[in-house]
């Protein structure tokens, strides 16, 4: 159904990951921005765990070899279909030969291409998530390459073009973020000055960051007499280690399962999408958060996501001329894109053929 033309710096198949195997040294992997993946699958009526493509930074091009409903969520990487910019968090439809591209970040870092039925790939330990260091999952355990072909699974629903999510506030990624952190489990390893530096300073996301973890540039965090080493213990998603260079590393989806650097804190789960979309150069501050407060915030967010309902577009019926014939067709009041000349663009289907129609705003 989809042929990769150019994958960009990093494009992998990801789902919600493979928890439960860390005791065997297997990372959970999965989408770095789990919320974006979940909302994309919700839009399309997919299983929440349906595999999608995680596109990092852009530079991505692909061609559809069959008709498909799809949605793009997460970061805004300037997505276009056949050269026309399309909306995020909206059900879109592609025809045979249509070209999808994501050029470069406008905001955020990672976009998720979800397709109706999800991408059909073998499960390894219950998951199709790609874990490159372990050569596991996805397409032969590696990043996608030009020429790779992917097919979709059987769709459980037939989502209507232009459908959006109602009842949820969509993210607006910023270059300045505050990430809430629960102190510990080894915060006693650091001096009072070190703790104050961590929670009172501004850090910058380094270009050495990846799916394993985000490295930060900024002031050094002072450790006590125990130094910057501990007996290796378990690593949770969001753990913030302070290694020998004295600067924080926040560990993400492809993190190692154990580590020997002291952890000054753990990022609250509800704020992990902020880190997932933090591009190099993003300015970050850390704020203290208690366990009870973090649980409450996560529960509130989960309830909001659960209330997010796909809503088909409201339709207006207008007359459209196609190849000299007049058709009465239904067009969404909310467009799927806006053309360079400011005209509204919408996708319509006439006699089994998909068309993109350009309409003046006063039409």
Secondary structure per residue as TSV (DSSP state, phi and psi in degrees):
chain	resnum	aa	ss	phi	psi
A	1	X	-	360.0	-33.4
A	2	X	E	-133.1	127.5
A	3	X	E	-111.1	126.7
A	4	X	E	-77.6	123.2
A	5	X	E	-92.5	-52.2
A	6	X	E	-138.8	127.0
A	7	X	-	-84.3	-14.0
A	8	X	-	79.1	-172.9
A	9	X	S	-57.3	-38.5
A	10	X	E	-159.8	119.7
A	11	X	E	-133.7	122.9
A	12	X	E	-134.7	158.1
A	13	X	E	-81.2	130.1
A	14	X	E	-140.6	147.9
A	15	X	-	-128.9	-151.1
A	16	X	S	-80.0	0.7
A	17	X	-	100.0	-177.5
A	18	X	-	-125.7	72.8
A	19	X	T	-67.7	157.9
A	20	X	T	101.9	-0.6
A	21	X	-	-122.1	12.6
A	22	X	G	-65.0	-28.0
A	23	X	G	-65.6	-17.1
A	24	X	G	-99.8	7.8
A	25	X	T	83.3	15.7
A	26	X	-	-99.8	119.9
A	27	X	-	-65.2	152.7
A	28	X	-	-70.6	-33.2
A	29	X	-	53.4	-145.4
A	30	X	-	86.9	-179.7
A	31	X	-	-61.3	136.5
A	32	X	S	-69.2	-40.2
A	33	X	S	-101.6	88.6
A	34	X	H	-65.2	-32.3
A	35	X	H	-65.4	-42.9
A	36	X	H	-61.6	-42.7
A	37	X	H	-62.0	-46.4
A	38	X	H	-61.6	-43.1
A	39	X	H	-70.3	-34.7
A	40	X	H	-63.5	-44.2
A	41	X	H	-68.2	-34.4
A	42	X	H	-62.2	-42.8
A	43	X	H	-57.6	-40.4
A	44	X	H	-91.2	-3.4
A	45	X	T	75.3	21.9
A	46	X	-	-81.6	166.3
A	47	X	-	-60.0	140.5
A	48	X	T	-56.8	-24.6
A	49	X	T	-96.0	8.9
A	50	X	-	-60.5	133.7
A	51	X	-	-66.0	143.5
A	52	X	E	-134.7	175.5
A	53	X	E	-99.2	129.9
A	54	X	E	-99.6	112.1
A	55	X	E	-103.3	122.9
A	56	X	E	-106.0	120.8
A	57	X	S	76.6	-15.1
A	58	X	E	107.0	-151.8
A	59	X	E	66.8	23.1
A	60	X	E	-105.5	135.7
A	61	X	E	-140.9	139.8
A	62	X	E	-149.3	159.3
A	63	X	E	-125.0	133.3
A	64	X	E	-83.5	132.8
A	65	X	S	-102.9	2.4
A	66	X	S	-155.1	163.0
A	67	X	-	-66.9	143.1
A	68	X	E	-157.6	145.2
A	69	X	E	-93.7	137.9
A	70	X	E	-149.6	168.5
A	71	X	E	-146.9	149.3
A	72	X	E	-118.6	126.4
A	73	X	E	-127.9	176.7
A	74	X	E	87.7	-138.7
A	75	X	E	-70.3	153.1
A	76	X	E	-89.2	100.8
A	77	X	-	-103.0	24.6
A	78	X	-	58.2	64.8
A	79	X	E	-79.1	139.0
A	80	X	E	-133.4	149.6
A	81	X	E	-120.0	116.3
A	82	X	T	54.6	37.6
A	83	X	T	86.0	-5.5
A	84	X	E	-103.6	127.0
A	85	X	E	-63.9	139.6
A	86	X	-	-120.4	161.3
A	87	X	-	-83.1	149.5
A	88	X	S	-84.2	162.0
A	89	X	S	52.3	40.8
A	90	X	B	-141.2	138.3
A	91	X	-	-71.7	124.0
A	92	X	E	-118.5	164.7
A	93	X	E	-134.6	134.9
A	94	X	E	-115.6	149.5
A	95	X	-	-106.8	173.2
A	96	X	T	-58.8	129.3
A	97	X	T	87.8	-4.9
A	98	X	-	-67.0	145.2
A	99	X	E	-109.7	123.3
A	100	X	E	-107.4	135.0
A	101	X	E	-138.6	149.8
A	102	X	E	-131.2	113.2
A	103	X	E	-87.5	-61.5
A	104	X	E	-156.5	157.7
A	105	X	-	-68.9	129.9
A	106	X	S	-95.5	-36.8
A	107	X	E	-158.2	146.8
A	108	X	E	79.3	-176.6
A	109	X	E	-131.5	-33.8
A	110	X	E	-124.0	129.2
A	111	X	E	-111.8	152.9
A	112	X	E	-120.1	119.4
A	113	X	E	-94.8	104.1
A	114	X	E	-101.7	140.4
A	115	X	E	-125.5	147.2
A	116	X	T	-58.7	123.2
A	117	X	T	93.1	-11.1
A	118	X	-	71.2	163.0
A	119	X	B	-79.5	135.8
A	120	X	-	-92.1	101.5
A	121	X	-	-139.0	154.5
A	122	X	-	-62.7	148.8
A	123	X	-	-94.7	136.1
A	124	X	B	-116.7	118.9
A	125	X	T	52.7	42.0
A	126	X	T	82.6	6.7
A	127	X	B	-143.1	147.3
A	128	X	-	-95.0	3.9
A	129	X	-	-61.8	137.3
A	130	X	-	-82.4	125.5
A	131	X	B	-121.9	94.5
A	132	X	G	-61.2	-43.8
A	133	X	G	-59.0	-29.2
A	134	X	G	-99.5	5.4
A	135	X	T	47.3	59.1
A	136	X	B	-137.9	137.8
A	137	X	S	75.8	-174.9
A	138	X	T	58.1	-138.6
A	139	X	B	-102.9	99.0
A	140	X	T	56.5	30.2
A	141	X	T	69.1	23.2
A	142	X	B	-133.3	170.9
A	143	X	-	-67.7	151.8
A	144	X	-	-69.4	149.6
A	145	X	-	-127.3	162.0
A	146	X	T	-57.8	133.6
A	147	X	T	96.8	-14.9
A	148	X	-	-63.5	141.7
A	149	X	E	-119.9	134.3
A	150	X	E	-126.4	142.5
A	151	X	-	-116.5	163.0
A	152	X	B	-98.8	159.2
A	153	X	-	-83.6	-176.5
A	154	X	-	-75.6	127.0
A	155	X	-	-76.8	136.5
A	156	X	S	-84.5	-18.1
A	157	X	-	-143.3	166.4
A	158	X	-	-118.8	83.3
A	159	X	-	-66.0	143.6
A	160	X	-	-82.9	136.4
A	161	X	T	-56.8	134.2
A	162	X	T	92.8	-4.1
A	163	X	-	-62.4	137.0
A	164	X	E	-127.8	171.9
A	165	X	E	-93.8	133.3
A	166	X	E	-112.5	143.9
A	167	X	S	94.2	14.0
A	168	X	-	-142.0	142.6
A	169	X	-	-87.0	118.9
A	170	X	-	-81.1	149.8
A	171	X	-	-70.2	152.5
A	172	X	-	-127.3	96.5
A	173	X	-	-69.2	138.3
A	174	X	-	-124.1	160.9
A	175	X	S	-83.4	-4.9
A	176	X	E	-128.7	114.6
A	177	X	E	-129.2	153.7
A	178	X	E	-115.8	123.6
A	179	X	E	-111.0	127.1
A	180	X	E	-86.2	136.0
A	181	X	E	-130.2	132.9
A	182	X	E	-87.5	119.0
A	183	X	E	-60.2	148.0
A	184	X	-	104.0	175.5
A	185	X	S	-86.8	-6.7
A	186	X	S	-119.2	36.2
A	187	X	G	-66.6	-21.0
A	188	X	G	-70.0	-10.6
A	189	X	G	-73.7	-11.5
A	190	X	B	-112.7	151.7
A	191	X	-	-72.1	164.3
A	192	X	H	-58.6	-38.0
A	193	X	H	-65.3	-39.0
A	194	X	H	-62.6	-43.4
A	195	X	H	-62.7	-44.4
A	196	X	H	-63.7	-37.7
A	197	X	H	-63.3	-43.9
A	198	X	H	-62.2	-48.2
A	199	X	H	-87.3	-7.8
A	200	X	H	-116.1	5.8
A	201	X	S	-118.9	164.4
A	202	X	E	-100.4	135.0
A	203	X	E	-118.8	162.1
A	204	X	E	-124.6	134.2
A	205	X	E	-64.5	127.2
A	206	X	-	-83.5	153.3
A	207	X	T	-76.3	0.9
A	208	X	T	-89.8	7.9
A	209	X	-	-78.0	156.2
A	210	X	-	-155.9	-165.7
A	211	X	S	-67.6	-21.5
A	212	X	S	-73.9	-40.4
A	213	X	E	-173.4	160.5
A	214	X	E	-100.1	123.7
A	215	X	E	-94.5	141.6
A	216	X	E	-115.9	137.8
A	217	X	E	-95.6	143.6
A	218	X	S	157.0	-162.3
A	219	X	S	-67.2	155.9
A	220	X	-	-78.3	143.8
A	221	X	-	-99.0	120.2
A	222	X	-	-82.1	127.6
A	223	X	B	-95.7	163.6
A	224	X	-	-84.8	-154.7
A	225	X	T	-66.4	-23.7
A	226	X	T	-71.4	-15.3
A	227	X	T	73.7	-155.9
A	228	X	T	-109.2	30.2
A	229	X	-	-135.8	146.7
A	230	X	-	-138.0	169.2
A	231	X	-	-67.5	129.3
A	232	X	-	-52.2	135.2
A	233	X	E	-141.5	-177.2
A	234	X	E	-66.7	150.0
A	235	X	-	-114.6	124.5
A	236	X	-	-98.1	155.2
A	237	X	T	-57.5	130.3
A	238	X	T	92.3	-3.7
A	239	X	E	-57.5	136.5
A	240	X	E	-109.8	103.6
A	241	X	E	-88.2	151.2
A	242	X	E	-121.2	99.9
A	243	X	-	-81.7	-167.0
A	244	X	T	-64.9	-20.5
A	245	X	T	-81.3	-2.4
A	246	X	-	72.6	17.1
A	247	X	-	-120.1	146.6
A	248	X	E	-69.4	149.4
A	249	X	E	-130.4	119.9
A	250	X	E	-95.9	119.7
A	251	X	E	-87.7	137.3
A	252	X	-	-117.3	-148.5
A	253	X	T	-61.6	-41.3
A	254	X	T	-93.0	22.4
A	255	X	-	-59.0	156.2
A	256	X	-	-68.6	159.3
A	257	X	S	-84.4	-22.9
A	258	X	E	-137.2	160.0
A	259	X	E	-156.8	153.8
A	260	X	S	-109.1	15.3
A	261	X	S	-101.2	142.7
A	262	X	-	-66.4	144.3
A	263	X	E	-106.5	118.0
A	264	X	E	-78.4	-19.6
A	265	X	E	-178.3	178.2
A	266	X	E	-132.2	127.5
A	267	X	E	-63.8	132.4
A	268	X	-	-58.5	134.5
A	269	X	G	-53.4	-37.6
A	270	X	G	-63.1	-22.2
A	271	X	G	-99.4	0.2
A	272	X	H	-59.8	-36.3
A	273	X	H	-59.6	-29.2
A	274	X	H	-61.5	-44.5
A	275	X	H	-70.5	-35.6
A	276	X	H	-59.0	-31.5
A	277	X	T	-105.6	11.4
A	278	X	-	-84.2	105.1
A	279	X	-	-76.9	159.3
A	280	X	T	-51.8	136.2
A	281	X	T	97.3	-14.0
A	282	X	-	-63.3	134.6
A	283	X	E	-91.1	131.9
A	284	X	E	-130.0	136.7
A	285	X	E	-120.8	148.1
A	286	X	E	-108.1	137.1
A	287	X	E	-124.1	141.1
A	288	X	E	-66.1	143.8
A	289	X	-	-146.9	137.3
A	290	X	-	-82.6	162.1
A	291	X	H	-61.4	-47.9
A	292	X	H	-61.3	-41.1
A	293	X	H	-65.3	-39.3
A	294	X	H	-66.0	-40.9
A	295	X	H	-64.2	-42.5
A	296	X	H	-63.4	-43.0
A	297	X	H	-64.7	-40.2
A	298	X	H	-67.5	-40.4
A	299	X	H	-63.9	-40.9
A	300	X	H	-62.5	-43.6
A	301	X	H	-65.3	-41.0
A	302	X	H	-62.0	-39.3
A	303	X	H	-66.3	-38.1
A	304	X	H	-64.5	-42.6
A	305	X	H	-64.0	-40.5
A	306	X	H	-63.8	-30.9
A	307	X	H	-82.2	-10.7
A	308	X	-	-67.7	117.7
A	309	X	E	-115.9	129.6
A	310	X	E	-64.8	128.2
A	311	X	E	-119.8	117.8
A	312	X	-	-62.2	154.6
A	313	X	-	-68.2	146.2
A	314	X	-	-71.9	141.0
A	315	X	E	-114.7	141.9
A	316	X	E	-113.9	141.0
A	317	X	E	-98.1	123.2
A	318	X	E	-134.8	165.0
A	319	X	E	-94.1	129.5
A	320	X	E	-127.3	134.4
A	321	X	E	-96.3	123.3
A	322	X	E	-130.0	119.9
A	323	X	T	53.3	40.2
A	324	X	T	82.0	-6.8
A	325	X	E	-103.1	142.8
A	326	X	E	-95.5	131.3
A	327	X	E	-127.6	141.8
A	328	X	E	-94.2	113.5
A	329	X	E	-127.8	157.5
A	330	X	E	-95.1	127.5
A	331	X	E	-118.9	140.5
A	332	X	E	-69.8	140.2
A	333	X	S	-68.0	-30.6
A	334	X	S	-92.9	117.5
A	335	X	-	-72.1	158.3
A	336	X	S	-89.3	-11.2
A	337	X	E	-169.0	168.9
A	338	X	E	-127.4	130.5
A	339	X	-	-75.4	167.8
A	340	X	T	-61.1	-29.8
A	341	X	T	-87.2	9.0
A	342	X	S	86.9	-3.1
A	343	X	-	-74.3	149.7
A	344	X	E	-81.1	137.0
A	345	X	E	-114.2	138.6
A	346	X	E	-141.0	152.3
A	347	X	E	-98.2	132.8
A	348	X	E	-133.6	155.0
A	349	X	E	-118.1	126.3
A	350	X	E	-129.7	119.5
A	351	X	T	52.6	40.2
A	352	X	T	82.7	0.6
A	353	X	E	-110.7	137.1
A	354	X	E	-91.7	130.3
A	355	X	E	-124.8	148.8
A	356	X	E	-102.6	123.5
A	357	X	E	-110.3	134.2
A	358	X	E	-101.7	129.2
A	359	X	E	-131.1	136.5
A	360	X	-	-69.3	146.8
A	361	X	T	-62.7	-25.0
A	362	X	T	-94.4	7.7
A	363	X	-	-71.7	360.0
